[in-house]
Amino acid sequence: MLLLAPLSLLAFSTANAAEVTSLAPNLRGDFEIRYDLEAEHATLVEGQEEVGRRRLMANTITYAARFSVYHGIGVFLEVPHIAGEGVKYFDAQEMALDPRRDEGTMIGGDTIGGEDVRRGAGVGGPWIGLSGTPLSPELFGARGDRTAWKIDLGFRFRDKTNFWTYGPRDTIGGGPGAPALRLRTSVSTRYRKAEPYAVIDLMRTGRITTDIVGADGAVVAEDLEIRPASTSTIRSGVEWKVAEYGEDGAKVSIDAHAQMAYRGGQDLPSGVYLPSVLDASQSLTVSMSDRTELLAGGAVNWRFMEYLQLNVGGDFGANSGGRVENVYPIDAKIGARMWQVHTTLRFRARDPMFDGAKAGGTKAGG
């Protein structure tokens, strides 16, 4: 989640904070539209033999509103719309029963793939939460703060649709569908034009119980308990102010960062992330192994004026792979490539705009 851009309490100031630790001043806020594209390309292997390639992709548009109810205390609401989430396979081999080992195998099966085996979309569960800044040079510069510290606590509601099963009108939803609790803490400081920062993000995902429905509308399994992955992320980076110009608060900054994430194991319906499975497992919940992700990237944050900003960035990296389903000897090979694109358009309710409107109204009225 991209956070608020910096601003002094009553006027422009040189005491800014990095994006990740910034919070709007009292009774001010932000509305933003964020687009996130996340993709992963993995090779599926059985033992030492390659049995297919898999691409995961998700496009999400998030509408977010944030408002500071008091100095250093804010609330936020986020509504994600999963515009498209899909799994696609290339040169994959069909699952078959190996009678010698009495288990499924993809070695020697017919070639399938080249099309979206699974694709879903829908509105995800909304997030609500609180934000606080115990330390902030931009909000509490008068007391001499030199370090910014921001804490976010959020809760995601359960969604009626999800990516694990077909829903109304024989369509698949988007997102995990499960409730979640998120804790994020961010710190930053300033050294000349550079603002180094660090972010720790912890998300605990809950469980949901649901029926699993096939593409034909038939119920494959009843009351399966599903547990999507919980995540822990550490990100460290530096934001540099490249330019500051004009009298309307315009500026440009560049962000460079690295990130390590741990994605815990998850329990999902069989067949979500494999091109085909045996009939015997279609009514089961299977376990996916945990994995570690390493990414690096950057962003350009361009504030056109004090109340309008555009952030564009991306990340590239790889993950440790792991067992796709515990009931089959199929692994995602270590080194699966990951890439992401993030774009945010933010409208900032700030003093220059509202003070100008107030002054204009007073003049007109007087």
C-alpha positions, -999 to +999 in steps of 0.1 A: +000+000+000+014+034-009+009+059+019+003+097+020+027+123+006+043+148+030+030+182+040+036+207+068+008+214+092-002+249+081+021+259+053+049+246+031+079+235+050+113+219+044+106+193+071+092+165+049+089+128+056+093+099+032+061+086+015+059+055+038+058+076+070+038+106+059+003+114+073-020+143+064-023+172+088-053+176+111-087+175+093-071+169+059-070+138+038-064+120+006-083+101-020-064+078-044-069+054-072-042+027-073-035+002-100-013-029-092-002-056-117+015-086-102+028-115-122+048-147-116+063-171-142+073-206-127+085-239-141+067-269-128+089-300-121+084-335-110+116-348-096+142-336-121+119-334-151+101-303-163+064-310-167+051-275-176+053-238-171+028-216-152+020-179-152+000-162-125-013-127-130-035-103-111-047-068-120-062-048-091-077-013-089-080+000-054-100+030-043-087+044-010-097+074+012-077+086+042-085+113+067-067+127+097-091+131+126-065+148+148-028+157+148-010+125+140-041+103+140-059+091+109-085+066+096-085+049+062-108+029+039-097+008+009-119-010-015-101-033-040-115-043-073-098-073-088-101-065-125-086-098-135-069-127-118-057-157-138-037-189-141-023-199-174-001-229-184+023-235-213+035-269-225+020-286-194+014-323-192-019-337-180-021-355-146-025-393-147-025-421-122+008-439-117-003-474-107+032-483-095+033-456-068-005-452-065-003-415-069-007-388-096+021-380-121+025-355-149+053-373-166+044-386-200+009-371-200-008-354-229+002-318-235-023-292-224-021-254-218-019-223-239-051-209-225-064-195-192-074-225-172-087-204-144-097-167-145-117-146-121-127-110-112-147-092-086-148-067-058-126-078-028-132-074+009-128-037+020-101-027+044-107-002+073-081+009+098-063+034+119-030+053+114-008+071+139+025+090+139+041+091+173+071+109+157+070+132+127+092+161+116+065+175+094+036+174+120+056+179+152+086+198+139+082+223+168+093+197+193+124+188+174+115+154+159+141+143+134+127+107+128+093+099+114+075+068+127+041+057+114+019+028+125-010+013+106-035-012+119-061-025+094-088-051+091-101-067+059-137-080+058-146-113+044-157-112+008-187-133-005-167-143-037-132-156-041-108-172-065-112-207-051-146-216-064-172-207-090-200-185-078-232-170-093-236-170-131-209-197-133-180-172-128-150-171-105-145-142-081-112-125-073-090-124-042-087-147-012-122-140+002-109-144+038-108-118+065-073-105+075-056-083+101-026-062+090+000-044+111+025-021+095+052+000+111+074+024+091+103+046+101+123+072+081+148+100+086+164+126+065+200+131+055+204+161+031+182+152+001+180+115+009+153+100+031+162+064+041+133+043+054+123+008+065+089-009+066+078-040+084+044-054+072+026-083+089-007-097+076-025-125+093-052-141+072-082-159+086-101-190+075-133-194+055-156-223+051-173-227+017-187-251-008-166-258-039-186-254-071-173-265-106-177-247-139-209-267-146-225-254-114-223-288-096-211-288-060-178-307-059-173-305-021-193-291+008-180-270+037-143-271+029-122-250+053-098-227+033-069-208+048-051-184+024-015-175+031-004-150+058+026-128+049+055-110+066+074-084+046+105-063+053+113-034+029+142-010+030+149+019+007+159+055+001+138+083-014+157+111-031+142+146-038+153+153-074+136+186-080+113+212-063+099+240-084+072+266-087+050+281-059+024+254-059+043+227-040+055+208-071+083+183-067+098+151-081+114+123-060+129+089-068+126+058-047+149+028-047+142-002-025+147-039-018+121-063-002+121-097+014+088-114+020+078-147+037+045-162+025+033-189+048+017-222+038-019-222+028-048-247+025-067-245-007-090-266-029-072-290-051-066-280-087-063-242-083-026-240-092-021-272-112-032-276-149-051-308-140-057-331-110-072-366-105-109-369-097-100-383-063-085-350-050-111-325-064-131-326-032-101-322-010-083-293+007-046-295-001-016-277+014+008-255-005+042-250+010+055-217+023+081-197+003+104-167+005+104-138-021+131-114-029+124-083-049+141-050-058+126-020-076+120+017-077+095+045-083+091+080-095+068+102-073+057+133-092+037+159-074+023+183-101+010+207-074+003+204-037-030+186-041-023+163-070+004+135-072+012+106-095+034+077-084+047+051-109+070+022-099+078-014-103+096-044-088+114-075-101+126-106-083+122-143-077+109-167-051+119-200-036+091-221-052+079-252-034+054-280-034+022-270-053-001-295-036+010-319-009-009-348-025+011-346-058+050-347-063+049-315-083+070-284-074+073-249-086+110-247-093+132-224-072+139-191-089+103-184-102+104-149-117+082-122-103+074-087-115+051-060-104+039-026-116+023+000-093+006+033-103-012+057-079-030+089-087-036+108-054-058+138-048-046+156-017-070+178+003-045+204+015-043+240+028-033+258-004-064+247-022-089+251+006-075+283+020-077+297-016-113+287-018-121+302+016-104+334+007-123+336-026-156+329-009-149+357+017-141+382-010-172+373-030-193+375+000-178+407+011 
